[in-house]
Amino acid sequence: MWALSSYYGQKNVVASGPIPVGSRITEGAVVIKFSHANGGLRAQDGGELKGFAITGADGRWVWGHAKTDADTVIVSSPEIKDPLYVRYAWASNPADANLINGHDLPATPFRTDNEHLTNAYMR
């Protein structure tokens, strides 16, 4: 689908699942903004979002609670009071990862503990 949209000029093709473009920390959570939300973000099975891990300054990763809000995902955990970073589908075989866009295309695995996503401007 990416090739159809990007190289063959088919404008009516959704080319990608959600791609993270930035993150920010707010009120005990990490908010991740996505491009290619195309109709909103949701869990593939209609249940809760899975596959999100969160950490603070101590570097201890725990599974986070994630919820969508338009083109963002908000991740938090009661175990992490001052969160810094999030990882999604960060495993050799991320079977539980279930974030998709409005066209049922899956999100790419990512981590916010890199310069691109940590320093990106967020609204």
ABEGO torsion letter per residue (X at the ends): XAAAAAAAGBAABBABBBBBAEBBBBGGBBBBBBBGAGGEBBBAAGBBBBGBBBBBAAGBBBBBBBBBBEABBBBBBAABABBABBBBGBBABBAABABBBAAGBBBBBBBABBAAAAABBBX
